[in-house]
């Protein structure tokens, strides 16, 4: 019991550091850190394997605070257990330039495994992390990669639909290396959960195939035993419902929603410390006994790390080929043969849908990159994303590279991110472009966290046809382009498909959206001076006249349409330069001299894309012409819609003619 007495003192320290951080910032969420401090301290001091000197040690356990609003809890633990987070950072909680932002951010704070806070995201990220562990253990060594993923999830997390999707899939896959502690405090930001959340979470999780236990947060012996039992349960994920008290220890605010997202206030802080027999000053007090306990845990973790390194070196000596593959995977190495084969296979493609060309590219990438892994939201026959010559990931079978996400777009995006956080995979998820809205929060988090997640979207315009306006994307392309640090690729033919995939694979700290057509497109006829490297600038000249009256910028399926329209315009005496812009973001990154070379200043500009015209005015200017669709689609064959919506060569040429007559 003496060990658990030490844990109780550690828990008080964690709770009070969190309270002081929130109070000093006059902003934050003290309730969860106070209620979860006991079982979180037990987890970190007795179970979690880590080494603060090497936060990215491959053999470590992963910890995800999905309830990211309780970030002060995580920061207090990271500080106490020796990560690069000095006390001054706790004192600068939520302040400009600190490493203790309001919600945990990957890459900002050492020891933070995932960017969390948008509720449910961390739940699904943890599934991706656990899946990564299973894949590594199967591919390389169960001894080296038998780590576990622990997490703290909240009522709010489990209310979100993304958590249901992710937990359902985790249960189906039997991810026995995943253990969540559910902070069951029955309080949310706006009131008690009984006004909106009265389901039986344990029964729900049992139906998903999880191992479920319940325990009181004050019963640390019971919590310890519950974690031990969860560790023994290797064939299915585990969740421990820990009945806690939000704001535990606060005389007047405990168990009220007022302590969820607001500081206690100076008076209540003082009363809480008195009630817990804690020094009222100075703030941010850490007892020597706690420092000694944490130092011992740190030493234990370093020793475990050292033993792991010894086993790792022995394994490398005995398995040189596997060690070479793992090293290449860690480096995310891109072999030059991949680049050559992509272009060779796709450069002279016959008329074909870019989704089919993408499918061919996927086979080539998978051949050269064992780290390439992913799947679709039950749409593989349509998105062409099944990797041939490999199996699919299923319960007990983690040798394949195809993930059957099911109709779970929300969770798919966040699980892809979970794999991407590991910096070991090139993960992808796929669905129709119109359903990108379902996983938009995950795309945004990928961009914010600088993850190399690949989001593959097909059926990219009204050419979807008979499925009608519910399935015809209109606003999605420009919506994706609004996300900072996301690169949206919309290739026009096989050569551009190859170039876009190669560019996306080179964006090591940025996610990509790769957008493909359902309908066939012809290979483009490019001018004699064209170089393949031109595509990598995000935009390039497809063809032009000796003297150009105007510039036409198009993307994807509209580039060949613009080329056909250009023939009509030239026959009527209008000369032009046709520019394909497969990636707006890459183009805007080019030096002004390069951009001006491709789209010369002073020339009138026409833009053409089968989507919202909003955003294209940055190129067309006030007097330019933006041809697109600013209304929803309709149910009819794609060719009929093209005629009705003015996306035929004749209709496009006529629009440009009418505009040009006024413009000049």
C-alpha positions in Angstrom: 0.0 0.0 0.0 3.0 2.4 0.5 3.4 2.5 -3.3 -0.2 3.6 -3.7 0.2 6.1 -1.0 3.0 7.6 -3.1 0.6 7.6 -6.1 -2.0 9.5 -4.0 0.6 12.2 -3.3 1.6 12.2 -7.0 -2.1 12.6 -7.9 -2.5 15.6 -5.6 0.6 17.1 -7.2 -0.8 16.6 -10.7 -4.2 18.0 -9.7 -2.8 21.1 -8.0 -0.3 21.8 -10.8 -3.2 21.7 -13.2 -5.3 23.9 -11.0 -2.5 26.4 -10.7 -1.8 26.4 -14.4 -5.5 27.1 -15.3 -5.8 29.7 -12.6 -2.7 31.6 -13.7 -3.9 31.6 -17.3 -7.4 32.5 -16.1 -8.5 30.0 -18.8 -8.8 26.3 -19.1 -10.5 23.1 -17.8 -9.5 22.2 -14.3 -12.3 19.7 -13.7 -11.1 16.7 -15.6 -7.4 16.9 -14.4 -8.7 17.0 -10.8 -11.0 14.0 -11.2 -8.6 11.9 -13.4 -5.4 12.7 -11.5 -5.5 9.5 -9.4 -5.9 6.9 -12.1 -3.7 8.9 -14.6 -0.9 9.0 -12.0 -1.2 5.3 -11.4 -1.1 4.6 -15.1 2.0 6.7 -15.7 3.9 5.6 -12.6 3.1 1.8 -12.8 2.2 0.8 -16.3 3.2 3.2 -19.1 6.6 2.5 -20.6 8.4 5.6 -21.7 11.8 7.3 -21.7 11.6 11.2 -21.6 15.2 11.3 -23.1 13.8 9.7 -26.2 10.1 10.5 -26.5 9.9 8.8 -29.9 11.5 5.5 -28.8 9.8 2.9 -31.1 9.2 0.4 -28.3 7.4 2.9 -26.0 3.8 2.7 -25.0 1.6 5.4 -26.5 -0.6 7.6 -24.4 -3.5 9.6 -26.0 -5.4 12.2 -24.0 -8.5 12.2 -26.3 -10.2 14.5 -23.7 -7.8 17.2 -24.8 -9.5 19.9 -23.0 -7.9 18.4 -19.9 -4.5 19.3 -21.3 -3.2 20.6 -18.0 -3.3 17.0 -16.7 -1.0 15.8 -19.5 1.3 18.8 -19.2 1.7 18.2 -15.5 2.5 14.5 -16.0 5.0 15.3 -18.8 6.7 17.9 -16.5 6.9 15.6 -13.5 8.2 12.7 -15.5 11.1 14.5 -17.0 10.0 15.4 -20.5 11.3 18.6 -22.0 8.6 20.7 -20.4 10.0 22.8 -17.5 7.8 24.3 -14.8 8.0 27.7 -16.6 6.0 26.1 -19.4 3.2 25.1 -17.0 3.3 28.7 -15.7 2.9 29.9 -19.3 -0.1 27.6 -19.9 -2.2 28.8 -22.9 0.1 31.8 -23.5 1.7 33.1 -26.6 4.8 31.0 -27.6 4.4 28.4 -24.9 4.7 24.7 -25.4 1.5 24.3 -23.3 -1.3 25.3 -25.7 -5.0 25.0 -24.8 -5.2 21.6 -26.3 -2.3 19.2 -26.9 -0.6 19.6 -30.3 1.6 17.1 -31.9 5.1 18.5 -32.7 4.7 21.4 -30.2 5.1 19.5 -26.9 7.5 16.6 -26.3 5.5 13.5 -25.3 2.3 14.5 -27.0 1.4 11.7 -29.4 -1.6 13.2 -31.1 -3.3 16.6 -31.5 -6.5 16.2 -29.5 -9.3 18.3 -28.3 -11.9 18.1 -31.1 -13.8 15.4 -29.2 -13.6 11.8 -30.6 -10.5 12.5 -32.7 -8.2 11.0 -30.1 -10.4 7.9 -29.7 -9.9 7.2 -33.4 -6.3 8.2 -33.5 -5.6 5.6 -30.8 -7.1 3.0 -33.0 -4.7 3.9 -35.7 -1.7 3.9 -33.3 -2.8 0.4 -32.0 -3.2 -0.9 -35.5 0.3 0.4 -36.3 1.6 -1.7 -33.4 -0.1 -4.8 -34.6 1.3 -4.3 -38.1 4.9 -3.7 -36.8 4.7 -6.7 -34.5 3.6 -8.9 -37.3 6.0 -7.6 -39.9 9.1 -7.4 -37.7 9.0 -8.6 -34.1 6.2 -9.1 -31.5 8.9 -8.8 -28.8 10.1 -5.4 -30.0 6.7 -4.0 -30.9 4.4 -5.4 -28.4 3.7 -2.0 -27.0 0.2 -0.8 -25.8 -1.8 2.3 -26.5 -3.4 3.8 -23.5 -5.9 6.7 -23.5 -8.2 8.7 -21.5 -11.6 9.4 -23.1 -14.5 11.4 -21.8 -18.3 11.5 -22.0 -18.0 14.0 -24.8 -15.6 11.8 -26.8 -18.0 8.9 -26.6 -21.0 11.1 -27.6 -19.3 11.9 -30.9 -20.1 9.7 -33.8 -16.5 9.3 -34.8 -15.9 7.4 -31.5 -18.6 5.0 -32.3 -17.2 4.3 -35.7 -13.7 3.9 -34.5 -14.6 1.7 -31.5 -16.7 -0.5 -33.7 -13.8 -1.1 -36.1 -11.3 -1.6 -33.2 -13.6 -4.3 -31.8 -13.9 -6.0 -35.2 -10.2 -6.0 -35.6 -9.6 -7.3 -32.0 -7.0 -4.7 -31.2 -5.9 -6.2 -27.8 -3.1 -3.6 -27.4 -5.6 -0.8 -27.0 -6.7 0.2 -23.5 -8.9 3.2 -22.8 -9.8 4.7 -19.4 -13.2 6.3 -19.6 -13.5 9.3 -17.3 -17.1 8.6 -16.3 -17.9 11.8 -14.4 -21.4 12.3 -15.8 -20.8 16.1 -16.3 -20.4 17.9 -19.6 -19.7 21.6 -20.3 -23.4 22.6 -20.3 -24.8 20.4 -17.5 -25.1 16.9 -16.3 -25.0 14.2 -18.9 -28.4 12.8 -17.9 -30.0 15.6 -20.0 -28.7 14.0 -23.2 -26.5 10.9 -22.6 -28.2 8.1 -20.7 -27.1 5.0 -22.7 -25.1 2.3 -21.1 -21.6 2.8 -22.4 -20.4 -0.5 -21.0 -23.2 -2.4 -22.9 -22.5 -0.4 -26.0 -18.8 -1.2 -25.9 -19.5 -4.9 -25.2 -21.6 -5.0 -28.3 -18.6 -3.7 -30.2 -16.5 -6.6 -29.0 -14.6 -4.8 -26.3 -13.5 -6.1 -22.9 -15.3 -3.9 -20.4 -14.8 -3.1 -16.7 -16.1 -0.6 -14.2 -14.3 0.8 -11.2 -14.4 3.8 -8.8 -11.7 6.4 -9.3 -10.9 6.6 -5.6 -10.3 2.8 -5.5 -6.7 2.8 -6.8 -6.3 -0.8 -5.9 -9.3 -1.6 -8.0 -8.0 0.6 -10.8 -4.7 -1.1 -10.7 -6.3 -4.5 -10.9 -8.5 -3.4 -13.8 -5.5 -2.2 -15.8 -3.8 -5.5 -15.1 -6.8 -7.5 -16.4 -7.0 -5.3 -19.5 -3.3 -6.0 -20.2 -4.1 -9.7 -19.9 -6.9 -9.4 -22.4 -4.9 -9.7 -25.6 -7.6 -10.6 -28.1 -9.8 -7.5 -27.9 -9.6 -3.9 -26.9 -10.4 -2.8 -23.4 -12.2 0.0 -21.8 -12.3 0.7 -18.1 -15.2 3.0 -17.0 -13.7 4.9 -14.1 -16.4 6.6 -12.0 -14.8 9.9 -11.1 -15.8 13.3 -9.7 -15.3 16.3 -11.9 -13.3 18.8 -10.0 -12.6 16.3 -7.2 -11.4 18.1 -4.1 -13.1 21.4 -4.7 -15.4 22.1 -1.7 -17.9 24.1 -3.7 -17.5 23.3 -7.3 -16.8 19.5 -7.4 -19.4 17.6 -9.4 -20.8 20.7 -11.1 -20.5 21.7 -14.7 -19.1 25.1 -13.5 -15.7 23.4 -12.9 -15.6 21.8 -16.4 -14.3 24.7 -18.4 -13.6 27.6 -16.1 -10.9 28.4 -13.5 -11.8 27.7 -9.9 -11.2 31.3 -8.8 -8.6 32.4 -6.2 -10.9 31.8 -3.3 -11.9 28.3 -4.4 -8.3 27.4 -5.2 -7.3 28.4 -1.6 -10.2 26.4 -0.2 -9.4 23.4 -2.3 -5.8 23.3 -1.2 -6.8 23.6 2.4 -9.3 20.7 2.0 -6.5 18.6 0.4 -4.0 19.7 3.0 -1.9 21.3 0.4 0.3 24.4 0.7 -1.6 27.4 -0.4 1.6 29.1 -1.5 3.7 29.1 -3.5 1.8 28.0 -6.5 3.1 25.1 -8.6 4.4 23.3 -5.5 6.1 19.9 -6.1 7.0 17.9 -2.9 10.4 16.3 -2.8 8.8 12.9 -2.3 7.1 13.2 -5.6 10.3 14.3 -7.3 11.9 11.1 -6.0 9.0 8.9 -7.1 9.1 10.4 -10.6 12.9 10.1 -10.8 12.6 6.4 -9.9 10.0 5.9 -12.6 12.2 7.7 -15.1 15.2 5.4 -14.2 13.0 2.4 -14.6 11.9 3.6 -18.0 15.4 4.3 -19.1 16.5 0.8 -18.0 13.6 -0.7 -20.0 14.6 1.4 -23.0 18.2 0.1 -22.6 17.1 -3.5 -22.6 14.9 -2.9 -25.6 17.8 -1.3 -27.5 19.9 -4.4 -26.7 17.2 -6.7 -28.0 16.8 -4.5 -31.0 20.5 -4.6 -31.9 20.4 -8.4 -31.5 17.4 -8.6 -33.8 19.0 -6.4 -36.4 22.0 -8.8 -36.5 19.8 -11.8 -36.8 17.4 -10.3 -39.4 19.4 -7.9 -41.6 16.9 -7.8 -44.4 14.0 -7.0 -42.1 16.2 -4.4 -40.4 17.0 -2.7 -43.7 13.3 -2.5 -44.5 12.5 -1.1 -41.1 15.2 1.5 -41.5 13.8 2.5 -44.9 10.4 2.7 -43.4 11.6 5.0 -40.6 13.3 7.2 -43.1 10.2 7.1 -45.4 12.6 6.5 -48.2 11.2 7.0 -51.7 13.2 4.9 -54.2 13.9 6.5 -57.6 12.7 3.4 -59.3 9.2 4.3 -58.0 9.4 7.7 -59.7 10.5 6.2 -63.0 7.9 3.4 -63.0 5.1 5.7 -62.2 5.8 7.9 -65.2 6.6 5.0 -67.5 3.3 3.3 -66.7 1.0 6.3 -66.9 2.7 8.8 -69.3 1.1 7.4 -72.5 -2.2 6.2 -71.2 -5.2 5.7 -73.4 -8.4 7.6 -72.6 -9.2 6.5 -69.1 -10.8 7.8 -65.9 -8.2 9.2 -63.6 -9.6 7.1 -60.8 -8.5 4.0 -62.8 -5.1 5.6 -63.5 -4.9 6.3 -59.8 -5.6 2.6 -59.2 -2.6 1.7 -61.4 -0.4 4.2 -59.6 -1.4 2.6 -56.2 -0.2 -0.8 -57.4 3.2 0.7 -58.4 3.5 2.6 -55.1 2.6 -0.4 -53.0 5.2 -2.5 -55.0 8.0 -0.1 -54.0 6.7 1.1 -50.6 5.8 -1.5 -48.0 4.8 1.4 -45.8 1.9 2.3 -48.2 -1.3 1.1 -46.5 -4.9 2.1 -46.5 -8.4 1.5 -47.8 -11.8 3.0 -48.5 -15.1 3.6 -46.8 -16.6 0.5 -48.4 -16.1 2.0 -51.9 -13.0 0.2 -53.2 -14.7 -1.1 -56.4 -15.5 2.5 -57.3 -12.4 4.3 -55.9 -10.0 1.6 -57.3 -7.9 1.6 -54.1 -7.5 -2.1 -53.4 -3.8 -3.1 -53.3 -3.4 -6.3 -55.2 -0.9 -9.0 -54.3 -1.5 -8.4 -50.6 -4.1 -9.5 -48.0 -6.5 -7.3 -46.0 -6.2 -6.5 -42.4 -8.5 -8.6 -40.3 -8.7 -9.8 -36.7 -5.5 -11.8 -36.0 -4.3 -11.1 -39.6 -2.1 -8.1 -39.7 0.1 -9.1 -42.6 -1.8 -7.2 -45.4 -1.9 -3.6 -46.5 -5.7 -3.3 -47.3 -7.8 -1.8 -44.5 -11.5 -2.4 -44.7 -12.8 0.7 -43.0 -16.4 0.1 -43.7 -18.9 2.9 -44.1 -17.0 4.9 -41.5 -15.6 8.0 -43.2 -15.3 10.0 -39.9 -13.2 7.3 -38.2 -11.3 6.4 -41.4 -9.8 9.9 -41.6 -8.7 9.9 -38.0 -7.3 6.3 -38.1 -5.3 7.3 -41.1 -4.0 10.2 -39.0 -3.2 7.8 -36.2 -1.0 5.8 -38.6 0.6 9.0 -39.9 1.5 10.2 -36.4 3.9 7.2 -36.2 6.0 8.6 -39.0 6.4 5.0 -40.3 3.6 4.7 -42.9 2.3 6.3 -46.0 -1.4 5.8 -45.0 -4.4 6.6 -47.2 -8.2 6.6 -46.9 -10.6 6.9 -49.8 -14.2 7.8 -50.6 -16.2 9.9 -53.0 -15.3 13.6 -53.1 -18.7 14.7 -52.0 -18.2 12.7 -48.7 -15.0 14.5 -47.9 -17.2 16.6 -45.7 -17.6 13.6 -43.5 -13.9 13.4 -42.7 -13.1 17.1 -42.9 -12.3 17.5 -39.2 -9.6 14.8 -39.6 -8.2 16.5 -42.7 -8.0 19.7 -40.8 -6.2 18.0 -37.9 -3.8 16.3 -40.4 -2.9 19.7 -41.8 -2.6 21.3 -38.4 -0.4 18.5 -37.2 1.8 18.3 -40.3 0.9 14.7 -41.0 1.6 13.0 -44.3 -1.9 11.6 -44.6 -3.2 10.9 -48.1 -6.9 11.4 -48.8 -8.0 9.9 -52.1 -11.3 11.2 -53.5 -13.0 10.1 -56.7 -16.2 11.0 -58.6 -15.1 14.6 -58.5 -17.8 16.5 -60.3 -21.4 16.6 -61.7 -20.1 13.9 -64.2 -21.2 11.5 -61.5 -24.5 11.9 -63.3 -27.5 9.7 -62.5 -26.7 9.6 -58.7 -27.9 13.1 -58.7 -27.1 16.3 -56.6 -26.6 14.4 -53.3 -23.5 12.7 -54.9 -22.3 15.5 -57.2 -19.6 17.6 -55.5 -19.9 21.3 -56.2 -18.3 23.2 -53.3 -15.8 20.5 -52.1 -12.8 21.4 -54.2 -12.6 25.0 -53.1 -13.6 23.9 -49.6 -10.5 21.7 -49.4 -8.3 24.4 -50.8 -9.4 26.6 -47.9 -7.6 24.3 -45.4 -4.1 25.7 -44.7 -1.2 23.3 -45.2 -3.4 20.9 -47.3 -2.4 20.2 -50.9 -5.2 19.5 -53.2 -4.3 17.7 -56.5 -6.7 17.3 -59.4 -4.8 15.8 -62.3 -6.0 15.9 -66.0 -4.5 12.7 -67.4 -2.1 9.8 -66.6 1.1 11.9 -66.7 -0.4 14.3 -64.2 -1.7 11.4 -62.0 1.9 10.2 -61.8 3.3 13.6 -61.0 0.6 14.3 -58.4 1.3 11.1 -56.5 5.0 11.6 -56.6 4.6 15.2 -55.3 2.2 14.0 -52.5 4.7 11.3 -51.4 7.4 14.0 -51.2 5.3 16.2 -48.9 6.6 14.6 -45.7 4.9 16.9 -43.3 1.8 17.9 -45.2 -1.3 16.0 -46.1 -2.7 15.7 -49.6 -6.1 15.4 -51.2 -5.9 13.6 -54.5 -9.0 14.1 -56.6 -9.9 11.9 -59.5 -12.7 11.5 -62.1 -15.3 8.9 -62.7 -15.4 9.6 -66.5 -12.7 8.8 -69.1 -10.3 11.6 -70.0 -7.9 11.7 -73.1 -4.2 12.1 -72.7 -3.2 15.7 -73.2 -1.3 17.0 -76.2 1.4 19.2 -74.9 3.7 21.7 -76.6 7.1 20.5 -77.8 9.1 22.3 -75.1 7.1 20.7 -72.2 9.2 19.0 -69.5 7.7 16.5 -67.0 9.2 18.6 -64.2 7.0 21.5 -65.1 4.0 19.7 -63.5 5.8 19.8 -60.1 5.4 23.6 -60.0 1.6 23.1 -59.6 0.8 24.7 -63.0 2.3 24.7 -66.4 1.6 25.6 -70.0 0.0 22.8 -72.0 0.1 24.7 -75.3 0.1 28.3 -76.6 0.2 30.5 -79.6 3.0 32.6 -80.8 1.1 35.6 -79.5 -1.5 35.2 -76.7 -4.5 37.3 -76.3 -5.5 35.6 -73.0 -4.8 32.8 -70.6 -7.2 29.9 -69.9 -6.5 28.1 -66.6 -8.2 24.7 -66.1 -7.9 21.7 -63.8 -8.7 18.0 -64.0 -11.3 17.0 -66.5 -11.7 20.6 -67.7 -8.2 20.8 -69.2 -9.1 18.6 -72.1 -12.4 20.4 -72.4 -10.5 23.7 -72.5 -8.2 22.3 -75.2 -11.2 21.4 -77.4 -12.7 24.9 -76.8 -9.3 26.4 -77.7 -9.5 24.9 -81.2 -12.8 26.7 -81.7 -11.5 30.0 -80.3 -8.3 29.9 -82.5 -10.4 29.2 -85.6 -12.2 32.5 -84.8 -9.0 34.5 -84.4 -8.6 34.3 -80.6 -5.1 33.2 -79.6 -4.5 31.9 -76.1 -2.2 30.1 -73.6 -3.8 27.0 -72.0 -2.5 26.3 -68.5 -3.2 23.2 -66.5 -3.2 23.8 -62.7 -3.3 20.4 -61.0 -2.3 21.9 -57.6 -3.1 25.5 -56.7 -1.1 25.3 -53.5 2.2 24.2 -55.2 1.7 26.9 -57.8 1.2 29.7 -55.2 4.5 28.5 -53.5 6.5 29.3 -56.6 8.6 32.5 -56.8 6.7 35.4 -58.4 9.0 35.1 -61.4 7.9 31.5 -62.0 4.2 32.3 -61.5 4.5 35.3 -63.9 6.1 33.1 -66.5 3.2 30.7 -66.4 0.4 33.2 -66.0 1.8 36.5 -67.4 0.7 39.7 -65.7 -1.4 41.9 -67.9 -3.0 39.1 -69.9 -6.8 38.6 -69.3 -7.5 35.3 -67.5 -10.3 32.7 -67.8 -10.6 29.9 -65.3 -12.5 26.7 -65.9 -13.4 24.1 -63.3 -16.5 22.0 -62.7 -17.1 23.4 -59.2 -17.7 26.7 -57.3 -16.1 29.7 -59.0 -15.4 31.2 -55.6 -11.6 31.5 -55.1 -10.7 31.6 -58.8 -10.9 35.4 -58.8 -7.4 35.4 -57.3 -6.2 34.5 -60.8 -8.9 36.0 -63.0 -9.1 39.3 -61.2 -12.1 41.6 -61.2 -12.3 41.7 -65.0 -11.6 38.0 -65.7 -14.0 35.2 -66.4 -14.6 32.3 -64.0 -16.5 29.4 -65.6 -17.8 26.9 -63.1 -21.0 25.8 -61.3 -22.4 27.8 -58.5 -25.5 25.6 -58.1 -26.2 22.0 -57.2 -26.3 19.3 -59.9 -29.1 17.1 -61.1 -29.9 13.4 -61.8 -29.2 12.6 -65.5 -26.4 11.1 -67.5 -23.1 13.1 -67.3 -23.2 14.0 -71.0 -26.6 15.5 -70.6 -25.6 17.5 -67.6 -22.5 18.8 -69.4 -24.7 20.1 -72.1 -27.3 21.6 -69.7 -24.6 23.2 -67.5 -22.6 24.6 -70.4 -19.5 22.2 -70.1 -19.2 21.4 -73.8 -16.4 22.8 -76.0 -18.9 24.8 -78.0 -20.6 26.3 -74.8 -17.2 27.1 -73.2 -16.0 28.7 -76.4 -19.1 30.7 -76.7 -18.8 32.0 -73.1 -15.2 33.1 -73.7 -16.1 34.7 -77.0 -18.9 36.8 -75.4 -16.6 37.8 -72.6 -13.7 38.6 -74.9 -15.8 40.8 -77.1 -16.6 43.0 -74.1 -13.1 42.6 -72.5 -11.0 43.9 -75.4 
